Amino acid sequence: MHGQPRKPLKQEDESVLSAKAEKLRSLQSQFFANHRNRIYTQEALDLSAKLLETNPECYTAWNYRKLAVQHNLSRSDPDYVAYLFHQELKLVENALRKNYKSYGAWYHRKWVLSKGHSSIDDELRLLNGFQKADPRNFHAWNYRRFVTSLMKRSDEDELIYTEEVIGENFSNYSAWHNRSVLLSNLFKRKAEEFPLEEKVLQEYEHVHSAIFTDPEDQSGWFYHLWLIDLTVKNYAPLLVSSWPSHGSNITLNGNNCIDGCGLSLLNSTLSDTRTLPVILYFNQAVEGVNMSTVAVKSELLKEDLVWKPLLTNNSSTAQFWGAYLNLGNMELEQSKTYSIEITIGHSMGIVSSNGYQYGVPSQIAFKLCVQTASTKRVEEKGGKLTSWRDDNFQKIDHFEDSDSIVSADLHIPTIPNWCMEAIEEEITNFRDLLSEGECKIGKLSLARLLTALDLLTHQHGKRKNHTEEVLKLYTDLMELDPTHSLYYKDEHSLVLLQQITSSRESLLPYCHYYKGATEANTSYVCLRLQNLSLSRMGSFENLLWVQMLDLSHNELRSIEGLEAMQLLSSLNLSHNKFGSFTALEPLRSLKSLKVLDISCNEIGSHSIDSRRYLCSSPLANAEVFAWDRFEILCGSFSATKFWEAFLIFESLNLTDLNVTGNTVADENFSSFIVKILPTLKWLNSEELS
């Protein structure tokens, strides 16, 4: 059992083990000699079989057996070939009796059967024996799916089998998991003829037998969570948000400023390359976003837009994609309005990670106007020290009617009424269960059910709001189950952010004017989400318009997902819990970022994994590490101390950076940062000469 201390061995037991170890070493020595010399005689095969029956985890021996079989297949005698593969199956069976969780043995048996020279008639018999010995052996269940596929055994028959196994023992997680795999296959393969509604409702009743019989056992609960996801999930990917949003008007001033980034009061400075970002945010990760699947129509467009996933790794699948409209080489006419139309999904090719095609084609149309600045040029944010003090901010009283902060849903999928009714019934059942006593996973399931119901009612135009109850459930779980408190805190943060960003009214209290960076009367708008105990960021689909963001005095350890906020130019992450520069990796994708405050975190307090410094791509294998430049900048400084900072900052154009209050922020580090960032004008609130 896990966590049980081993008892000290008796002297006679030690002698027996020592003799076994010596015998194993002798076998291995002879086997490796045969392997090196490519000896595949019957005697050599018998020796390798003896080794594998003693130690089934010797992967090299299994690979040797494959080479030996392929070598001996040169003989054309069909009887000998059948005998050869029969011996392999027999060997695997003997090895599995020694250890029926041996990866190598199960993989070797798959390899033998895949050659097509062996009968599969006895495989289920063998599996039944192993599954009776350990009904939760996931190796056997995985192999069972392989065998039933070869046998063309129906998923319906296998569902009956899993029901029988679960009936014998509710606590069989592997059987529940296999049931979810089977049903997923049926729903995907028989979308029209398979009765989804009827089957899902039956599954809820089926899993209730397990949950209400033993509420403390987690196997049924995990299956129930999968059922919730199945009930509310949209399998086909959809576009849920974009920047610019549909119907928006953007003004490009002669001083290179943009107005209308979701809020008419909001101003932003374009980068030196004068690129206009276009961001597409999907409800799930997709691939295939390119000029073939996304059509852009505008007289501004002189070349095809190149769409890229907004990630720092090499993945071709992402939830948010971006392209940049290059305005730098264009002769834009003053006071002229340019129309831009983007059509997504006009041709097949956008596909989710589970193989579903993009759902419903969507269109985004917005306008771009160029005007000569009528006031004195507004000084760029980087030209003056940015202060995050409260007295530099003023609350916004109201939004103008034309303001559109939160992107409207581009497409609301049609969810059948039975889905909402099923979720409502489950909520009633779990309220009854929780009224009888505390149940951690019951509270978690209720929180997810309430969240799902709010989503479904919104899609039906009858929005219900259980946010306060959900937040209370996660707060209770933090106290009830401190071991998993970080997970509950993350979920609490996501629900809270969804509540804040879901509408203009809920967002208004967090929007402030910032006047400290300008000399003219123009004011920037800052979204201030400080002091909310946030441990995780989310709801990025509602934050694409944000250019100035204050996340200080929270409990963030990561900013995963911030890559989507391509307009972000000023960011305050001070007084959080970032433990290393690697946690700031999403910043590398933010081309417009000028001001960054990461003061008073824990950067440098934790040991650095110097082994990663030896890799060509230390963080995510995203790109070749600029060794030459790094070594030159490093000079006599400790390379292992600074490589993470170099990788994060070397692609940025920051003008204002604050790193005080971190262990790493000593004099040497400041000197190194100044070398990395030639654009820097302010460091740690002091102006650089």
C-alpha positions in Angstrom: 0.0 0.0 0.0 1.1 3.6 -0.7 2.5 5.4 2.4 3.1 2.2 4.4 6.7 1.9 5.8 8.6 -1.2 4.9 9.4 -3.7 7.6 13.1 -4.5 8.1 14.1 -7.8 6.4 15.1 -10.8 8.4 18.6 -12.3 7.8 17.3 -15.3 6.0 15.1 -13.1 3.7 18.1 -11.0 2.9 20.0 -14.1 1.9 17.2 -15.3 -0.4 17.0 -11.8 -2.0 20.7 -11.7 -2.5 20.7 -15.0 -4.3 17.8 -13.9 -6.5 19.7 -10.7 -7.4 22.8 -12.6 -8.3 20.8 -14.9 -10.5 19.2 -12.0 -12.2 22.5 -10.3 -12.8 23.8 -13.5 -14.4 20.8 -13.7 -16.7 21.1 -10.1 -17.7 24.8 -10.5 -18.5 24.2 -13.4 -20.8 21.2 -11.7 -22.4 23.0 -8.5 -23.2 25.8 -10.5 -24.8 23.3 -12.2 -27.1 21.6 -8.8 -27.8 24.9 -7.1 -28.7 25.9 -10.0 -31.0 22.4 -10.3 -32.6 22.1 -13.9 -31.6 18.5 -15.2 -32.2 18.9 -18.9 -31.6 16.3 -20.9 -29.7 18.7 -21.1 -26.8 19.1 -17.3 -26.8 15.3 -16.9 -27.0 14.8 -19.2 -24.0 17.3 -17.2 -22.0 15.4 -13.9 -22.8 12.1 -15.6 -21.9 13.5 -16.7 -18.6 14.7 -13.1 -17.9 11.3 -11.6 -18.7 9.4 -14.1 -16.6 11.7 -13.1 -13.7 11.6 -9.4 -14.4 8.8 -8.3 -16.8 10.0 -4.7 -16.6 13.1 -5.3 -18.7 12.1 -3.2 -21.7 15.3 -4.0 -23.6 14.4 -7.7 -23.5 10.9 -7.1 -25.0 12.5 -5.1 -27.8 15.0 -8.0 -28.3 12.0 -10.4 -28.7 10.6 -8.2 -31.4 13.9 -8.2 -33.3 14.1 -11.9 -32.9 10.6 -12.5 -34.3 11.2 -10.2 -37.3 14.5 -12.0 -37.9 12.9 -15.5 -37.8 10.0 -14.4 -40.0 12.3 -14.8 -43.0 11.3 -18.5 -42.9 8.2 -18.9 -45.0 6.7 -22.0 -43.1 3.3 -20.8 -42.0 3.2 -23.3 -39.2 6.5 -22.0 -37.8 5.2 -18.4 -38.0 2.1 -19.4 -36.1 4.2 -21.2 -33.5 6.5 -18.2 -33.2 3.7 -15.8 -32.3 2.1 -18.3 -30.1 5.3 -18.5 -28.1 5.3 -14.7 -27.7 1.7 -14.7 -26.4 2.5 -17.5 -24.0 5.5 -15.6 -22.7 3.5 -12.4 -22.2 0.9 -14.3 -20.2 3.6 -15.8 -18.0 5.2 -12.4 -17.5 1.8 -10.8 -16.6 1.2 -13.4 -14.0 4.4 -12.2 -12.4 3.3 -8.6 -12.7 -0.1 -7.9 -14.3 0.7 -4.1 -14.4 3.8 -4.4 -16.6 3.7 -1.8 -19.3 6.2 -3.7 -21.5 4.3 -6.9 -21.4 1.0 -5.3 -22.3 2.6 -3.3 -25.2 4.3 -6.5 -26.5 1.0 -8.4 -26.5 -0.5 -5.5 -28.6 2.4 -5.7 -31.0 2.0 -9.5 -31.4 -1.7 -9.2 -32.1 -1.3 -6.3 -34.5 0.8 -8.5 -36.8 -2.3 -10.5 -37.6 -0.9 -14.0 -37.2 -2.7 -14.8 -34.0 -6.2 -15.7 -32.9 -7.9 -13.2 -30.7 -10.7 -15.5 -29.6 -9.1 -16.2 -26.2 -8.1 -12.7 -25.4 -11.3 -11.8 -23.5 -11.0 -15.0 -21.5 -7.5 -14.0 -20.5 -8.6 -10.4 -19.7 -11.5 -11.6 -17.5 -9.0 -13.5 -15.4 -6.7 -10.5 -14.9 -9.7 -8.2 -14.3 -11.0 -10.5 -11.6 -7.6 -10.4 -10.0 -7.6 -6.6 -10.1 -10.9 -5.1 -11.5 -9.3 -1.6 -11.5 -6.2 -2.5 -13.5 -6.2 0.3 -16.1 -3.6 -1.6 -18.2 -6.2 -4.4 -18.7 -9.0 -2.0 -19.4 -6.8 -0.2 -22.0 -5.9 -3.6 -23.6 -9.6 -4.5 -23.5 -10.5 -1.5 -25.7 -7.7 -2.6 -28.1 -9.0 -6.2 -28.3 -12.7 -5.3 -28.7 -11.7 -3.0 -31.5 -10.0 -5.9 -33.3 -13.0 -8.1 -32.6 -15.4 -5.4 -33.8 -17.3 -6.0 -30.7 -20.0 -3.4 -30.3 -19.8 -0.5 -27.8 -23.3 -1.4 -26.7 -22.1 -4.9 -25.6 -19.2 -3.4 -23.8 -21.5 -1.0 -22.0 -23.4 -4.0 -20.6 -20.1 -5.5 -19.5 -19.1 -2.3 -17.6 -22.5 -2.1 -16.0 -22.0 -5.7 -14.7 -18.5 -4.9 -13.3 -19.7 -1.6 -11.7 -22.6 -3.5 -10.2 -20.1 -5.8 -8.4 -18.1 -2.9 -7.1 -19.1 0.8 -7.3 -15.6 1.8 -6.5 -14.2 0.8 -9.9 -12.8 4.0 -11.4 -11.4 2.2 -14.4 -14.9 0.8 -15.3 -16.5 4.2 -15.0 -13.8 5.7 -17.2 -14.3 3.0 -19.8 -18.0 3.7 -19.7 -17.4 7.4 -20.5 -15.1 6.4 -23.4 -17.7 4.1 -24.8 -20.5 6.6 -24.6 -18.3 9.3 -26.1 -17.7 7.1 -29.1 -21.4 6.3 -29.4 -22.4 10.0 -29.2 -19.8 11.0 -31.8 -20.4 8.1 -34.2 -24.2 8.1 -33.9 -25.0 11.8 -33.4 -28.4 11.6 -35.1 -29.6 8.1 -34.4 -28.3 7.5 -30.9 -30.8 8.8 -28.2 -28.5 11.3 -26.4 -31.2 12.7 -24.2 -32.5 9.3 -23.1 -29.1 7.8 -22.5 -27.7 10.8 -20.5 -30.7 10.8 -18.2 -30.3 7.1 -17.7 -26.6 7.6 -16.8 -27.6 10.2 -14.2 -29.9 7.6 -12.5 -27.2 4.9 -12.9 -24.5 7.0 -11.2 -26.8 8.0 -8.4 -26.8 4.4 -7.2 -23.1 4.7 -6.6 -23.0 8.3 -5.2 -25.9 7.9 -2.7 -24.9 4.4 -1.6 -21.4 5.6 -0.6 -20.9 9.4 -0.8 -17.3 9.1 0.3 -16.2 7.0 -2.7 -14.9 9.2 -5.5 -15.3 6.9 -8.5 -18.9 7.7 -9.2 -18.4 11.4 -8.4 -15.8 11.7 -11.2 -18.2 10.1 -13.6 -20.9 12.4 -12.5 -18.7 15.4 -13.2 -18.0 14.0 -16.7 -21.8 13.8 -17.2 -22.3 17.4 -16.3 -19.7 18.4 -18.9 -21.4 16.2 -21.4 -24.8 17.8 -20.7 -23.6 21.4 -21.2 -20.7 21.0 -23.6 -20.6 22.4 -27.1 -18.5 20.0 -29.1 -18.3 22.2 -32.1 -15.9 25.1 -31.6 -17.4 28.6 -31.7 -16.0 32.1 -31.8 -17.0 33.8 -28.5 -15.1 37.1 -28.6 -12.9 39.2 -30.7 -11.0 42.5 -30.8 -12.0 44.7 -32.5 -15.5 43.6 -31.6 -18.2 43.5 -34.2 -19.6 47.0 -35.0 -16.9 48.9 -33.3 -15.4 52.2 -34.5 -11.7 52.8 -34.0 -10.0 56.2 -34.5 -6.3 56.4 -35.4 -5.1 59.9 -34.5 -2.3 61.6 -36.3 -0.2 61.2 -33.1 -0.5 57.4 -33.5 -3.2 57.0 -30.9 -6.2 54.7 -31.1 -9.6 55.5 -29.7 -12.5 53.2 -29.4 -10.8 50.0 -28.1 -14.1 48.8 -26.7 -14.6 52.0 -24.7 -14.8 55.4 -26.3 -12.8 57.0 -23.5 -10.0 54.6 -23.9 -6.8 55.6 -25.7 -3.8 53.4 -26.7 -0.5 54.1 -28.3 0.4 52.0 -31.3 3.8 50.3 -31.4 6.5 51.8 -33.5 5.7 49.4 -36.3 2.2 50.8 -36.4 0.4 47.4 -36.3 -3.2 46.9 -35.5 -3.8 43.7 -33.6 -6.8 41.5 -34.5 -7.7 38.9 -32.0 -10.0 35.9 -32.3 -11.1 34.1 -29.1 -12.7 30.6 -29.4 -14.6 28.6 -26.7 -12.0 25.8 -27.0 -8.5 25.3 -28.5 -8.6 25.0 -32.3 -6.1 24.6 -35.2 -6.4 25.6 -38.9 -6.9 29.3 -38.5 -5.3 30.8 -41.6 -6.1 32.8 -44.7 -8.0 29.9 -46.2 -10.5 29.6 -43.3 -10.5 33.3 -42.2 -11.3 35.8 -45.0 -10.4 39.5 -44.5 -11.9 42.1 -46.8 -10.7 45.7 -46.8 -9.0 48.3 -49.1 -6.4 48.6 -46.3 -5.3 45.0 -46.8 -2.2 45.0 -49.1 -1.0 41.5 -48.1 -2.5 38.4 -46.5 -2.8 38.4 -42.8 -0.7 35.8 -41.0 -2.6 34.2 -38.2 -0.7 32.8 -35.3 -1.7 31.1 -32.0 -1.0 33.5 -29.2 1.2 31.1 -27.3 4.9 31.0 -26.5 5.3 27.3 -27.3 5.2 25.6 -30.7 1.7 24.3 -30.4 -0.5 24.7 -33.5 -3.6 24.5 -31.4 -4.8 27.4 -29.3 -7.9 29.1 -27.9 -6.9 32.5 -29.0 -5.3 33.6 -32.3 -3.9 36.9 -33.5 -2.9 38.7 -36.6 -1.4 42.1 -37.2 -2.6 44.6 -39.7 0.5 46.5 -40.8 -0.4 50.2 -41.2 3.2 51.5 -41.3 3.7 51.5 -45.0 0.3 52.8 -45.9 -0.7 56.3 -47.0 -3.9 56.7 -45.0 -6.2 59.5 -45.9 -7.1 61.9 -43.1 -10.7 61.7 -41.8 -11.5 58.8 -44.1 -13.2 55.8 -42.7 -12.0 52.3 -43.7 -14.2 49.3 -43.4 -12.8 45.9 -42.4 -14.8 42.7 -42.6 -13.6 39.4 -41.3 -15.4 36.1 -42.0 -14.5 33.1 -39.9 -15.3 29.6 -41.0 -16.4 30.4 -44.5 -14.6 27.2 -45.6 -13.8 23.9 -43.7 -10.5 23.7 -41.9 -10.9 25.1 -38.3 -10.9 22.0 -36.1 -11.0 21.4 -32.3 -8.5 19.1 -30.6 -11.2 16.4 -30.4 -11.8 16.5 -34.2 -14.9 18.7 -34.4 -15.3 21.2 -37.2 -15.9 24.9 -36.6 -19.6 25.3 -35.8 -21.3 28.3 -37.3 -19.6 30.8 -39.7 -19.2 34.2 -38.0 -18.6 37.7 -39.3 -16.8 40.7 -37.6 -17.1 44.1 -39.2 -15.5 47.2 -37.8 -14.4 50.6 -39.0 -11.1 52.4 -38.8 -10.8 56.2 -39.1 -7.7 58.4 -39.4 -7.8 61.9 -38.0 -5.2 64.7 -37.5 -4.6 65.4 -33.9 -6.3 68.6 -32.8 -4.5 68.9 -29.5 -1.0 68.9 -28.4 0.6 65.5 -28.9 -0.1 63.2 -25.9 3.1 62.0 -24.3 3.5 58.3 -24.5 3.1 56.4 -21.3 6.7 55.3 -21.3 7.9 58.9 -21.4 6.9 59.6 -17.9 7.0 57.6 -14.7 3.8 55.6 -14.2 2.4 55.8 -10.7 -0.1 53.2 -9.4 -1.0 55.2 -6.3 -4.7 55.6 -5.7 -4.7 59.4 -6.0 -3.7 59.0 -9.7 -7.0 57.2 -10.4 -10.6 58.5 -10.6 -13.6 56.3 -10.7 -15.8 56.4 -13.8 -19.4 57.2 -13.0 -21.0 55.8 -16.1 -20.4 54.6 -19.6 -21.8 56.3 -22.6 -24.6 54.5 -24.4 -22.4 53.8 -27.4 -19.7 52.2 -25.2 -19.3 48.5 -25.7 -16.9 47.0 -23.2 -17.8 43.4 -23.0 -18.0 41.7 -26.4 -21.4 40.5 -27.2 -21.7 36.8 -27.9 -20.9 36.2 -31.6 -22.9 33.1 -31.6 -25.1 31.6 -28.9 -25.5 27.8 -29.5 -28.9 26.2 -29.3 -29.0 24.0 -26.2 -32.0 21.7 -25.8 -34.4 22.3 -22.9 -33.8 18.9 -21.5 -30.2 19.8 -20.7 -31.3 22.6 -18.5 -34.0 20.5 -16.9 -31.5 17.7 -16.2 -29.1 20.1 -14.5 -31.9 21.6 -12.4 -33.0 18.2 -11.2 -29.4 17.3 -10.3 -29.1 20.5 -8.2 -32.3 19.5 -6.3 -30.8 16.0 -5.6 -27.5 17.4 -4.3 -29.1 20.0 -2.2 -31.0 17.1 -0.5 -27.8 15.1 -0.1 -25.9 18.0 1.4 -28.7 18.7 3.8 -27.9 15.4 5.5 -24.3 16.2 6.2 -21.0 17.6 4.9 -19.6 16.1 1.7 -16.6 17.7 0.1 -17.1 16.4 -3.4 -20.8 16.9 -3.1 -20.2 20.6 -2.5 -17.8 20.7 -5.5 -20.4 19.0 -7.7 -23.1 21.4 -6.6 -20.8 24.4 -7.4 -20.2 23.1 -10.9 -23.9 22.3 -11.4 -24.9 25.9 -10.4 -22.2 27.3 -12.7 -23.5 25.1 -15.6 -27.1 26.2 -14.9 -26.1 29.9 -15.1 -24.4 29.2 -18.4 -27.4 27.4 -19.8 -30.0 29.9 -18.7 -27.9 32.7 -20.2 -27.9 30.8 -23.5 -31.7 30.5 -23.3 -32.0 34.2 -22.6 -33.3 33.6 -19.0 -30.2 34.4 -17.1 -30.1 33.1 -13.5 -27.3 34.1 -11.2 -26.0 31.7 -8.5 -22.6 33.3 -8.3 -22.7 34.2 -4.6 -23.8 30.7 -3.7 -21.0 29.2 -5.8 -18.4 31.5 -4.2 -19.7 30.5 -0.8 -19.3 26.8 -1.7 -15.7 27.3 -2.7 -15.0 29.3 0.4 -16.5 26.4 2.5 -14.4 23.9 0.6 -11.2 25.8 1.4 -11.9 25.4 5.1 -13.4 21.9 4.8 -10.6 20.4 2.7 -7.4 22.5 3.2 -5.3 19.9 1.4 -6.8 21.0 -1.9 -7.4 24.6 -0.9 -5.3 26.0 -3.8 -7.5 24.3 -6.3 -10.7 25.7 -4.7 -9.1 29.1 -4.6 -8.4 29.0 -8.3 -12.0 28.0 -9.0 -13.2 30.8 -6.7 -11.1 33.3 -8.6 -12.4 32.2 -12.0 -16.0 32.5 -10.8 -15.4 35.9 -9.3 -13.7 37.2 -12.5 -16.6 35.9 -14.6 -19.0 37.8 -12.3 -17.0 41.0 -12.6 -16.5 41.0 -16.3 -19.8 39.6 -17.5 -21.5 43.0 -18.1 -20.8 46.7 -18.4 -22.7 47.3 -15.1 -20.6 44.7 -13.1 -17.4 46.0 -14.7 -18.0 49.7 -14.1 -16.9 49.9 -10.4 -13.5 48.5 -11.5 -12.8 51.0 -14.3 -10.9 54.2 -13.4 -9.4 57.1 -15.2 -5.6 57.4 -15.0 -4.3 60.9 -15.5 -0.7 60.6 -14.3 0.9 59.8 -17.7 -0.4 62.6 -19.9 0.2 66.3 -20.3 -3.0 66.9 -22.2 -6.5 66.5 -20.9 -6.8 63.0 -22.3 -7.2 60.3 -19.6 -6.4 56.6 -19.9 -8.8 54.0 -18.5 -7.4 51.4 -16.1 -9.1 48.2 -15.1 -8.2 47.9 -11.4 -8.6 44.3 -10.1 -6.4 44.7 -7.0 -7.1 43.3 -3.5 -9.5 40.6 -4.7 -7.4 37.6 -3.4 -7.2 36.3 -7.0 -5.0 33.2 -7.4 -5.7 32.6 -11.1 -6.7 34.8 -14.0 -9.6 34.0 -16.4 -12.4 35.5 -18.4 -10.0 36.8 -21.0 -12.7 36.8 -23.6 -14.2 39.8 -21.8 -10.8 41.6 -21.3 -9.4 41.9 -24.9 -10.0 45.7 -24.9 -7.9 46.4 -21.7 -4.7 48.4 -22.1 -4.0 49.3 -18.5 -4.5 46.6 -15.9 -3.8 46.6 -12.2 -3.6 43.2 -10.6 -1.6 44.2 -7.5 -2.2 42.8 -4.0 -3.5 39.5 -5.1 -2.2 35.9 -4.7 -1.3 35.2 -8.3 1.4 32.7 -9.1 0.8 32.6 -12.8 -0.6 34.8 -15.6 -1.4 32.0 -18.0 -3.8 33.2 -20.7 -2.7 36.8 -20.5 -1.3 36.3 -24.0 -4.7 37.1 -25.4 -4.6 40.7 -24.2 -2.6 42.0 -27.1 -3.5 45.7 -26.4 -2.0 45.6 -22.9 0.5 48.4 -22.5 0.7 48.9 -18.7 0.5 46.1 -16.2 0.8 46.1 -12.4 1.6 42.7 -10.9 3.1 43.9 -7.6 2.4 42.3 -4.3 1.6 38.8 -5.6 3.3 35.4 -5.2 5.3 35.0 -8.4 8.2 32.7 -7.6 10.3 33.0 -10.7 10.5 34.8 -14.0 9.2 31.7 -15.8 5.7 32.5 -14.3 5.8 35.7 -16.4 6.3 33.8 -19.7 3.0 35.1 -21.3 4.5 38.6 -21.3 6.7 37.6 -24.2 3.7 37.7 -26.5 2.6 41.2 -25.5 4.0 43.4 -28.3 2.5 46.7 -26.9 3.7 46.3 -23.3 5.6 49.4 -22.1 5.1 49.6 -18.3 5.5 46.6 -16.0 5.5 46.6 -12.2 6.5 43.2 -10.6 7.7 44.6 -7.3 7.2 42.8 -4.0 6.9 39.3 -5.2 9.0 36.2 -4.4 11.3 36.2 -7.5 14.7 34.9 -6.5 13.5 33.4 -3.2 13.4 30.0 -4.8 16.2 27.9 -6.2 16.7 28.0 -10.0 16.8 24.8 -11.9 20.2 25.2 -13.5 19.7 22.1 -15.7 17.2 24.0 -17.8 19.9 26.6 -18.5 21.6 23.8 -20.5 18.6 23.3 -22.8 18.5 25.1 -26.2 15.0 26.4 -25.3 14.8 26.8 -21.5 11.1 27.6 -21.1 8.9 25.9 -23.6 11.1 24.9 -26.5 9.5 27.9 -28.3 12.6 29.3 -30.0 16.3 29.1 -30.2 18.0 30.7 -27.2 20.1 33.7 -28.2 23.3 32.3 -26.6 25.8 34.8 -28.1 23.9 37.9 -27.0 23.2 36.3 -23.6 26.8 35.5 -22.9 27.9 39.0 -23.9 25.3 40.7 -21.7 26.0 38.4 -18.8 29.7 39.2 -18.6 30.9 38.3 -15.2 27.4 37.8 -13.8 26.1 34.4 -12.8 24.6 32.9 -15.9 22.2 30.6 -14.1 20.8 33.5 -12.1 19.9 35.6 -15.1 18.9 33.3 -18.0 15.2 33.3 -17.1 15.1 37.1 -16.9 16.9 37.3 -20.2 14.4 35.0 -21.9 11.4 36.9 -20.6 12.6 40.5 -21.2 14.9 40.4 -24.2 12.0 40.5 -26.7 10.1 43.3 -24.9 10.3 47.1 -25.4 9.6 48.2 -21.8 10.1 51.8 -20.9 9.2 51.5 -17.2 10.1 48.5 -15.0 9.9 48.0 -11.3 11.4 44.9 -9.7 12.0 46.1 -6.1 11.0 43.9 -3.2 12.2 40.7 -4.9 15.2 38.8 -3.7 16.7 38.9 -7.2 16.7 42.7 -7.4 20.2 43.5 -6.4 22.7 45.9 -8.1 24.0 43.3 -10.5 20.6 42.4 -11.7 19.7 46.1 -12.3 22.8 46.4 -14.4 21.9 43.3 -16.4 18.3 44.5 -17.0 19.5 47.9 -18.3 21.6 46.0 -20.9 18.7 43.8 -21.9 16.3 46.6 -22.3 17.8 49.5 -24.2 14.3 51.2 -24.4 14.1 51.4 -20.6 13.7 55.0 -19.2 12.6 54.2 -15.7 13.9 51.4 -13.4 12.6 50.9 -9.9 11.0 54.4 -10.0 14.3 56.1 -10.8 15.0 57.8 -14.2 17.9 56.4 -16.1 20.4 58.8 -17.5 
